[in-house]
Structure formats: structure tokens, C-alpha cells
């Protein structure tokens, strides 16, 4: 992956809170990275895995989340389609919003590109600024990233997170207890 500023990065979010055909949520995130690489997407910086409470708060299992910077020639819509195919391959079904899932892949940022519709993907991801499971891992790999619409840095966005968004960095990239 070529060196570039944090705001030129293409950043994806990874999350899982159910087992998949790959195994535990942690193993599923690793498998998703391998699937991206097999599809020709370069994977550069990758955050630690984080154990995070579901948003909105619910009784479903906690998530394992991470973010990764990728390098690809795919345009945003094609990259999003690839992410959704990888989710489907892990057993993701889209029945209801915010349900537990074996894999969730989000296109968070595509360089400085801003897309607000009507065609997906919306960029940057519209809920990125209010999600601990995105912002905390992003701060590990792209500390200088600035929101391309608001100009805010990660520290400012992290400082406004609701107290109920609990997250802890997992040491050694191990799966969290159930």
C-alpha cells in the first residue's frame, strides 16, 4: 500500500457478533480481510480488535469490531458491492435493522470523497461520527483523519460519544468472552 495522508485513505469497518462459517467473530474478521485480499484489494493498516456494546443498546451479544485501510482501484459502489458479497458469504442475512450478524462490513470513508445520494454508498458513512466502534479503532490507524464534511478531527468526535457506547481494546487480538 502506498503511503498517503490519513484523509486520502479508503477505510472499511468490520464487525461481527455471531459465529459464521469461519468460526468466532474474531476469526470471521480475519477471514473477511483474507477475502478482500483474494479479491485484489490491498489491506494496509488494520486496527486492533475491539469488544463493543451493540448500538443501539440491546441484549444481543457484544461485537468484535475493527477498521482497516485498503488500497483498491474499485470505485465506491463496486467496493461496497464486494463488501456485501463477502458479508453474504459469511452468512449475513438482512431481515431487520441493527440485528445480530455474523459479519458487517461498512465503507466508512473513500479518501476525501463526499457522496450524499441518491445512489449508495453515502460517503463518509453517515453514522460514522457517532459510533465508538468506528471512531476508536480509526484513531489507531488514522489519528489525523478529518471528517470531509465537518472538518472535525477524531478526538473531537470521540469526545462527544454517548456514555453508553462501551468499547474496550482487545489485547493480542483475541476473541471476547461471550
VOSE-186257 format. One record per residue (C-alpha): residue number from 1; x, y, z; residue in three letters. Coordinates in steps of 0.25 Angstrom, whole numbers, plus 5000, padded with zeros to 4 digits. Example, Ala and Ser with C-alpha at 12.3 -4.5 7.8 and 13.67 -1.06 7.14 Angstrom:
BEGIN
[rec 1,[5049,4982,5031],"Ala"] [rec 2,[5055,4996,5029],"Ser"] 
This chain:
BEGIN
[rec 1,[5000,5000,5000],"Unk"] [rec 2,[5006,5014,4996],"Unk"] [rec 3,[5008,5024,5007],"Unk"] [rec 4,[4997,5035,5008],"Unk"] [rec 5,[4991,5044,5017],"Unk"] [rec 6,[4980,5040,5027],"Unk"] [rec 7,[4970,5047,5019],"Unk"] [rec 8,[4973,5040,5006],"Unk"] [rec 9,[4971,5026,5012],"Unk"] [rec 10,[4960,5017,5008],"Unk"] [rec 11,[4955,5012,5021],"Unk"] [rec 12,[4945,5000,5024],"Unk"] [rec 13,[4939,4996,5037],"Unk"] [rec 14,[4938,4981,5041],"Unk"] [rec 15,[4929,4975,5051],"Unk"] [rec 16,[4923,4962,5056],"Unk"] [rec 17,[4915,4957,5068],"Unk"] [rec 18,[4910,4944,5063],"Unk"] [rec 19,[4918,4932,5059],"Unk"] [rec 20,[4920,4930,5044],"Unk"] [rec 21,[4924,4918,5035],"Unk"] [rec 22,[4938,4924,5038],"Unk"] [rec 23,[4937,4922,5053],"Unk"] [rec 24,[4937,4932,5064],"Unk"] [rec 25,[4934,4947,5061],"Unk"] [rec 26,[4949,4949,5063],"Unk"] [rec 27,[4952,4938,5052],"Unk"] [rec 28,[4941,4944,5043],"Unk"] [rec 29,[4948,4958,5043],"Unk"] [rec 30,[4961,4951,5039],"Unk"] [rec 31,[4954,4943,5028],"Unk"] [rec 32,[4948,4956,5023],"Unk"] [rec 33,[4961,4962,5022],"Unk"] [rec 34,[4966,4950,5014],"Unk"] [rec 35,[4954,4950,5005],"Unk"] [rec 36,[4957,4965,5002],"Unk"] [rec 37,[4972,4961,4999],"Unk"] [rec 38,[4967,4950,4990],"Unk"] [rec 39,[4958,4959,4982],"Unk"] [rec 40,[4971,4968,4979],"Unk"] [rec 41,[4968,4979,4990],"Unk"] [rec 42,[4981,4982,4997],"Unk"] [rec 43,[4980,4983,5012],"Unk"] [rec 44,[4989,4992,5019],"Unk"] [rec 45,[4987,4998,5033],"Unk"] [rec 46,[4978,4990,5042],"Unk"] [rec 47,[4973,4994,5056],"Unk"] [rec 48,[4973,4985,5068],"Unk"] [rec 49,[4960,4977,5070],"Unk"] [rec 50,[4951,4984,5080],"Unk"] [rec 51,[4940,4978,5088],"Unk"] [rec 52,[4928,4987,5087],"Unk"] [rec 53,[4914,4988,5092],"Unk"] [rec 54,[4903,4987,5082],"Unk"] [rec 55,[4897,5001,5077],"Unk"] [rec 56,[4886,5003,5080],"Unk"] [rec 57,[4888,4996,5093],"Unk"] [rec 58,[4881,4982,5093],"Unk"] [rec 59,[4882,4969,5099],"Unk"] [rec 60,[4889,4963,5087],"Unk"] [rec 61,[4904,4958,5088],"Unk"] [rec 62,[4915,4969,5088],"Unk"] [rec 63,[4922,4971,5075],"Unk"] [rec 64,[4937,4970,5071],"Unk"] [rec 65,[4940,4982,5063],"Unk"] [rec 66,[4952,4987,5055],"Unk"] [rec 67,[4955,4996,5044],"Unk"] [rec 68,[4965,4995,5032],"Unk"] [rec 69,[4971,5004,5022],"Unk"] [rec 70,[4970,4998,5008],"Unk"] [rec 71,[4976,5000,4994],"Unk"] [rec 72,[4967,4998,4982],"Unk"] [rec 73,[4964,5003,4968],"Unk"] [rec 74,[4950,4999,4970],"Unk"] [rec 75,[4940,5011,4970],"Unk"] [rec 76,[4932,5013,4983],"Unk"] [rec 77,[4919,5006,4978],"Unk"] [rec 78,[4927,4994,4973],"Unk"] [rec 79,[4935,4993,4986],"Unk"] [rec 80,[4922,4993,4994],"Unk"] [rec 81,[4917,4982,4985],"Unk"] [rec 82,[4929,4974,4988],"Unk"] [rec 83,[4927,4976,5003],"Unk"] [rec 84,[4913,4972,5003],"Unk"] [rec 85,[4917,4959,4995],"Unk"] [rec 86,[4927,4956,5006],"Unk"] [rec 87,[4916,4958,5017],"Unk"] [rec 88,[4907,4949,5009],"Unk"] [rec 89,[4918,4938,5008],"Unk"] [rec 90,[4919,4939,5023],"Unk"] [rec 91,[4904,4936,5025],"Unk"] [rec 92,[4899,4950,5027],"Unk"] [rec 93,[4884,4952,5025],"Unk"] [rec 94,[4877,4965,5025],"Unk"] [rec 95,[4864,4963,5032],"Unk"] [rec 96,[4863,4975,5041],"Unk"] [rec 97,[4871,4988,5045],"Unk"] [rec 98,[4882,4986,5056],"Unk"] [rec 99,[4880,4971,5057],"Unk"] [rec 100,[4892,4962,5062],"Unk"] [rec 101,[4900,4957,5050],"Unk"] [rec 102,[4912,4948,5046],"Unk"] [rec 103,[4918,4960,5038],"Unk"] [rec 104,[4916,4974,5036],"Unk"] [rec 105,[4926,4982,5026],"Unk"] [rec 106,[4924,4997,5024],"Unk"] [rec 107,[4931,5006,5015],"Unk"] [rec 108,[4934,5017,5024],"Unk"] [rec 109,[4942,5027,5016],"Unk"] [rec 110,[4947,5027,5002],"Unk"] [rec 111,[4958,5038,5003],"Unk"] [rec 112,[4952,5051,5003],"Unk"] [rec 113,[4940,5048,4995],"Unk"] [rec 114,[4927,5053,4999],"Unk"] [rec 115,[4914,5046,4994],"Unk"] [rec 116,[4901,5049,4999],"Unk"] [rec 117,[4892,5042,4990],"Unk"] [rec 118,[4883,5037,4984],"Unk"] [rec 119,[4892,5025,4979],"Unk"] [rec 120,[4899,5017,4990],"Unk"] [rec 121,[4909,5018,4996],"Unk"] [rec 122,[4907,5030,5004],"Unk"] [rec 123,[4921,5036,5008],"Unk"] [rec 124,[4926,5037,5018],"Unk"] [rec 125,[4918,5027,5025],"Unk"] [rec 126,[4906,5036,5031],"Unk"] [rec 127,[4907,5030,5045],"Unk"] [rec 128,[4922,5029,5046],"Unk"] [rec 129,[4923,5042,5055],"Unk"] [rec 130,[4914,5036,5066],"Unk"] [rec 131,[4920,5022,5067],"Unk"] [rec 132,[4930,5018,5077],"Unk"] [rec 133,[4932,5004,5070],"Unk"] [rec 134,[4937,5012,5058],"Unk"] [rec 135,[4944,5024,5064],"Unk"] [rec 136,[4953,5017,5074],"Unk"] [rec 137,[4959,5007,5064],"Unk"] [rec 138,[4960,5018,5054],"Unk"] [rec 139,[4968,5027,5063],"Unk"] [rec 140,[4978,5015,5064],"Unk"] [rec 141,[4981,5015,5049],"Unk"] [rec 142,[4978,5029,5044],"Unk"] [rec 143,[4979,5038,5056],"Unk"] [rec 144,[4980,5051,5047],"Unk"] [rec 145,[4967,5047,5039],"Unk"] [rec 146,[4958,5059,5038],"Unk"] [rec 147,[4943,5058,5034],"Unk"] [rec 148,[4942,5063,5020],"Unk"] [rec 149,[4929,5070,5022],"Unk"] [rec 150,[4930,5076,5036],"Unk"] [rec 151,[4945,5077,5037],"Unk"] [rec 152,[4945,5071,5051],"Unk"] [rec 153,[4956,5062,5056],"Unk"] [rec 154,[4954,5048,5062],"Unk"] [rec 155,[4958,5054,5076],"Unk"] [rec 156,[4946,5064,5076],"Unk"] [rec 157,[4936,5053,5071],"Unk"] [rec 158,[4941,5043,5081],"Unk"] [rec 159,[4939,5054,5092],"Unk"] [rec 160,[4924,5055,5088],"Unk"] [rec 161,[4921,5040,5089],"Unk"] [rec 162,[4910,5036,5098],"Unk"] [rec 163,[4914,5029,5111],"Unk"] [rec 164,[4906,5016,5107],"Unk"] [rec 165,[4915,5013,5096],"Unk"] [rec 166,[4925,5004,5103],"Unk"] [rec 167,[4937,4999,5096],"Unk"] [rec 168,[4950,4992,5100],"Unk"] [rec 169,[4962,4989,5092],"Unk"] [rec 170,[4965,4974,5092],"Unk"] [rec 171,[4980,4971,5095],"Unk"] [rec 172,[4986,4961,5086],"Unk"] [rec 173,[4974,4961,5076],"Unk"] [rec 174,[4967,4950,5084],"Unk"] [rec 175,[4952,4947,5084],"Unk"] [rec 176,[4944,4954,5095],"Unk"] [rec 177,[4937,4945,5105],"Unk"] [rec 178,[4922,4942,5102],"Unk"] 
